Amino acid sequence: MDTIKIKTPKERKVKGKVEINIQKCKGCELCLTACKENALKLSDSINIKGYRYMIANNDLCTGCVNCAIICPDAVISVFRTHPKKKPVDITPENIKDTIKSIVI
């Protein structure tokens, strides 16, 4: 009897977020083979052009950008995030006063 192995997300220092333009994706599956984390899969739906497109599981993505590099149509964008780092507010303290003086 065959057992199905489901890859569960593991805690990573760097995570990735994959964005795919599904209307331009041809579903060539090159990115699927390039993804070492198995974060991509072929959808059950079709796009405007009649192709099954790729969808991403961002919980598994490490942000390695292999999928974006290999995509022949450049429809994949990858962003890296650092989940343990706290966001830093870099807004100047007196920005409201500065904006008011410019607008008025």
C-alpha positions in Angstrom: 0.0 0.0 0.0 1.4 3.4 -1.0 1.6 6.1 1.6 1.2 9.8 0.8 3.8 12.1 2.2 2.5 15.6 2.9 5.2 18.2 3.3 4.5 20.4 6.3 5.9 23.9 6.7 9.0 24.1 8.9 10.2 27.1 10.7 12.6 29.1 8.5 14.7 32.2 9.1 13.7 33.5 5.6 10.4 33.0 4.0 9.3 33.8 0.5 6.1 35.0 -1.1 5.5 34.0 -4.7 3.2 36.1 -6.9 2.2 34.6 -10.2 0.4 36.4 -13.0 -2.1 33.6 -13.6 -3.6 35.2 -16.7 -0.2 35.0 -18.5 1.0 31.7 -17.1 1.1 28.9 -19.6 1.5 26.1 -17.1 4.7 24.8 -18.6 5.7 23.4 -15.2 9.4 24.5 -15.5 9.0 26.3 -12.2 7.5 23.2 -10.7 10.6 21.2 -11.4 12.9 24.1 -10.2 11.1 24.4 -6.8 13.0 22.3 -4.3 10.4 23.0 -1.5 7.4 21.7 -3.5 5.7 25.1 -3.0 4.1 25.2 -6.4 1.4 23.1 -8.0 -0.7 23.2 -11.1 -4.2 24.5 -10.6 -7.4 22.7 -11.4 -8.8 25.9 -13.1 -7.8 27.5 -16.4 -6.9 31.1 -17.2 -8.3 33.3 -20.0 -5.9 31.7 -22.5 -7.1 28.2 -21.6 -4.0 27.0 -19.7 -3.9 25.5 -16.3 -1.7 27.9 -14.3 0.6 27.5 -11.4 -0.4 28.3 -7.8 1.9 28.8 -4.8 1.8 27.6 -1.2 3.7 30.5 0.4 4.0 28.6 3.7 6.5 26.3 2.1 8.4 28.9 0.0 11.9 29.9 1.1 12.3 32.7 -1.4 15.1 31.0 -3.4 13.7 32.6 -6.7 14.5 29.4 -8.7 10.9 29.5 -10.1 11.2 33.2 -11.2 14.6 32.6 -12.8 13.4 29.7 -14.9 10.0 31.1 -15.9 10.3 31.7 -19.7 7.5 34.3 -19.7 8.6 36.1 -16.5 5.2 35.9 -14.8 6.6 35.0 -11.4 7.8 37.4 -8.8 9.3 36.3 -5.5 9.6 38.4 -2.4 11.6 37.5 0.7 10.4 38.2 4.2 12.1 37.8 7.6 9.4 36.6 10.0 11.4 37.1 13.2 12.4 40.6 12.4 10.1 43.3 13.7 9.0 46.0 11.2 10.9 49.2 11.7 9.0 52.5 11.3 11.2 54.8 9.3 8.6 57.6 9.0 10.1 60.9 10.1 8.4 62.3 13.3 7.5 65.6 11.8 6.2 64.3 8.5 2.6 65.5 9.2 3.8 69.1 9.8 5.9 69.0 6.7 3.1 67.7 4.5 0.7 70.3 6.0 3.1 73.1 5.2 3.5 71.9 1.6 -0.2 71.4 1.0 -1.4 74.7 2.6 
